[in-house]
Structure formats: structure tokens, C-alpha cells
Amino acid sequence: MNQHINDIIESQRALFLTNATKSIDFRIEQLRKLRSAIQANEKAMYEAIDKDFKKSEFDTYTTEIAIVYQDIDAAIKHIKEWASIKKVSTNAANLPAKSYIVPEPLGNALVIGAWNYPYQLSFAPAVAAIAAGCTIILKPSELPTNTSSIIKKIVSENFSTEYFAVIEGGVSETSLLLNQKFDKIFFTGSATVGKIVYRAAAEHLTPVTLELGGKCPGIIATDCKIDISAKRLVWAKFLNAGQTCIAPDYLVVHKSIKDVFIKQLIKEIEASSLSFSNGNYVQIINEHHFDRLTKLINKENTIYGGNFNKSERYIEPTIVSAKDFDAEVMKEEIFGPILPILEYESLEELISKLKKLPKPLACYVFTESNDTKTKVLNELSFGGGGVNEAVMHISNIQLPFGGVGASGIGSYHGEAGFKAFTHYKSILEKTTLLELNLKYHPHTDFKFNLIKKIMKWQ
Ligand code: NAD
């Protein structure tokens, strides 16, 4: 395996050095090829993901494939503009001259995917890498085995490995890859593995994008519109059975509306028909995660639901109570269909508690009050999020998607993705027709006074 990986990396390095991946026409051709290849394999992709964890065509298209198509289409439409040289003004001290920024592909990229949205999290970063002009080694998550092999099939049937290769596997294959030098590593996954990736990247001073997770809060203010808020939150939480990095991990509901809000959540869960039989619910990815999740449910904390079935890897939508932020269910990212409810009385106190926690990937506030919204947006740091909405911000590729602090480094989708795989080279181009001689010795008082004035003009 090691030799196989080395050979692919060497061939990708050699290809990049020929400049072949840099032309805009080449990039557009590859983006079109990937779009057609995915389109031609859509049916097989639906079958594979259904086998892995019973994800429906509807959910697979709307939450995965459509997002990849959006990224491809946006890149094809805007790539010339994104990749064009940007002129900027020149400061007085350098005149007469031109100043401009030249975008260049970082080079050989490694993309490591997570399992929960396997198509989107593998292909969307790859699209960004193609648009930027990089070569790509993609390592999809090994947990959904059928999706991993269809991803490999799509790529290997349409691209040469010296340009775009898929290496399947788990920890040992990823570790072999991480021992190598890349020009960019784009990782999606847990913070624990994110640190392993970051350490490996540091060995080669390789820039990284780390798309990590965390516990994303939903803040439910006393003046929220209860019906629509509960409806949106139930959808966002139980989509993909809660196995969504930006799912509301828990809700903090104002004490005055807590009981009525819980009633409305239950009503919405019951109206949502979250079941395998109608394709509106998915399995927990494997037994390890099933066992981890079911340990969080007990008789004392269950408000609603709480039933599960190991052979089906089914956990029903469950609401649990959490007394405070140190409850067991508040210790780790849940990443499953269990929704803890906490209460608060003072927004100031809640914000000061949330500020002490690791910065989440997303935060959601449900309120009709401008003051509440502004306070949350101004005072809390988080990757991205929504006001009166949850999860949907990812579907707008105008919004860079990524974390901050413990939830990640960097962002992508749309132009942000292009930027993630691009270096911006700053150039000062000077005329040779003139030399003001101010910077050269002898440094007279006249020159010094003049330079002081000139250096103020930007
Ligand atoms: P993970 O960290 O276990 O695995 C991610 C990738 O790392 C996989 O490809 C896996 O093979 C590889 N890997 C696992 N252990 C490794 C090791 N010891 N050394 C090297 N590589 C290793 O994450 P996961 O379970 O696939 O995904 C769940 C996590 O990902 C959650 O925390 C979730 O919030 C986060 N996530 C983040 C985003 C985002 O866009 N920010 C999206 C989806 C998931």
C-alpha cells in the first residue's frame, strides 16, 4: 500500500509541475466531467447509501448531490473571475508602479472525508480543489463501505490517478497519506482526528482546512414564534438521524415557554413521520455509535421517545432533559437523534456560560427580537448559523462554511472553496524608466522628511 500511495503522489507531483492542471479550460473540462460522472451514477449512488444507512433518494439528492452540483455550477460560471489577476492601488512610496494579486493553485491536495454526508463531504472539497487547479487524492470515510466504493468507481473511471485519485481505507491508509508532503490538506471529521491531521501537516508546513464538529446550541427566546421554530428545529435535528455536524446539538429554552415548547416539539416529531419505511429517517452508522448514543438515554432523563433497536441500528427521535451544562449528555457532541433541553432565565447569564464553552460550528437563535438576535450574534463566536432557522445556511454557497476555534479552521463552498486551495501571490511591478533614489544612501534630512510624508500616503 505504501508503495502504491507513494507512486500516486509522485505522479501527481510530476503532473502539477507540468502546469497542465492550471489552465482554466482544463479545470472547466474536469468540473464538467465530474458533474456528468456523478449524474450518470446517481442511481448507483442512491443504492449504495441506502445499503449503508438507509438514506433516501430525496435526502441524498437535497443534502448531498445537489450541493455538489451547486458548487460545480458556481465554479464553472465564476472560475474566470475567481482565477483572474486582481489589480490593487499602489502606495505612494512605490510609485510609479503597478500592484496586483495573482491567484495560483496550492498544488497537490489531500482531501479526507467524514461519513455522515459521504458524497458531499468527499466531492465538494474535491470540486474546490479542481476549480483552484490542484491535483487531488481523496480519502473518503471507510465507515459507509458502499458509498466509499462508488466514489472510488466514479473517480477511477473518469480521471487518471496522476490527476485525481481515490484511496480507500481507514486509520492505517490515512496515516500513510499523512506521512507524505502535500501542498494542502482538507479534512472533515472530529476534533480528535483533526489534531492528528494538523500535527502531521505541521511537519511539512502544509496549510490546512479543518472542518470539525462540536456542540451546536439552539437558543429559544421567550418571544420566538413557537410553531414554526419547533417545526424547523425538529427537521434540522432529526435530519440524517441527528448525524449532522451543524444539527442543533441541544436547545436552551427560556423557562417561561419551556413546557409549551417541548409540547410543540413532540407534536412536530409525531407529525414528521420519521421512519425507515417511508424513507424519512436513517440508521445510526454502526454499532459503535449506536452503543455510544444509547448510553445517553435513561429513564430519568427521557422526556419523549427513548426506544431503540440494535439489530436495525434504530434510535427513535428522543428528547431528554439536561439540568445544566455539566449533565452527562452535555459532555460530548451527540451526533445522533437525541435532543437535550436545558432552560435559561437571563440571556446575559446564558451567553456568559456559552462563552466559556468551545466555539461551536453553528449556533441558532429563535427570536422575534432584534436586541436578542444582535446580542447573540455580537457576543458569541461560532462558525455560522441562523436566526429563526437551523442547518439551512449550508445550502447557500454564497455563505462560506466552516468553523472557528475548536470547530475548525478555514471555510469552503462557492468562492470560499476556491480560496481554500489557492495561494494569492502579491506582486509589485515597477517601471525601469524612473528611480527616485530616496531609499538609497546617503540618508539626508531632506530625504528623511520627504519619506516621512510619502509613507503616510497609502
Ligand atoms: P473522524 O474524525 O472519526 O473521521 C474522519 C476521517 O478521518 C475519516 O476519513 C477517517 O478514516 C479518518 N480517521 C479516523 N481516525 C483517524 C486517525 N486516527 N488517523 C488518521 N485518520 C483518521 O470523524 P467522523 O466520525 O467521520 O465524522 C464525525 C465528526 O465529523 C463529527 O465531529 C462531526 O461534527 C464532524 N463533521 C464536520 C463537518 C464539517 O463540515 N465541519 C461535516 C461532517 C462531520
Boltz pocket constraint, residues with backbone or C-beta under 6 A from the ligand:
constraints:
  - pocket:
      binder: B
      contacts: [[A, 112], [A, 113], [A, 114], [A, 115], [A, 116], [A, 117], [A, 121], [A, 139], [A, 140], [A, 141], [A, 142], [A, 169], [A, 170], [A, 171], [A, 174], [A, 175], [A, 188], [A, 189], [A, 190], [A, 191], [A, 192], [A, 193], [A, 194], [A, 196], [A, 210], [A, 211], [A, 212], [A, 213], [A, 214], [A, 244], [A, 245], [A, 246], [A, 333], [A, 335], [A, 361], [A, 402], [A, 403], [A, 407], [A, 408]]
      max_distance: 6.0
